[in-house]
Amino acid sequence: MTSAAESETTDACAPAGHDVRASAATQTAQTETHRQHPLRLYFTVWILLFVLSACSYAVDYFNLHGYLRWTLIVLFMLLKASAIVAVFMHMAWERLALVCAILTPPLAVLVFMAAMAFEGGYTNFSRLVFFAQGP
């Protein structure tokens, strides 16, 4: 705890209209916001992206077909995109409100696309059933 005399000398040394405690808090906040992430993290994610890309190419190399092929390709694509967003776009260190505000709209679009694909399949099925019948 500082005494009144120490507080007066600290404030007396500062320029007029300058709060020493506020500038110390500002300086601490600036050093916290300019914190660098270790390069090892970026290299690890880069290697992970390389491995996931190799797995994606392996799907074509092993000549997989059908739903397995598309499931694996989409899975590897989503894993790569999430790694890029989390680390290189610094989403892993953001507040939850910002993460939700940025990630919710694309997730809603994916849900709507899935619903429309399901409805399109149903529409195609019903047209085949009802219009393909002979007289």
Secondary structure as UniProt FT lines:
FT   HELIX           4..13
FT   TURN            16..17
FT   HELIX           20..33
FT   HELIX           39..61
FT   TURN            62..63
FT   HELIX           66..83
FT   HELIX           84..88
FT   HELIX           91..93
FT   HELIX           96..131
//
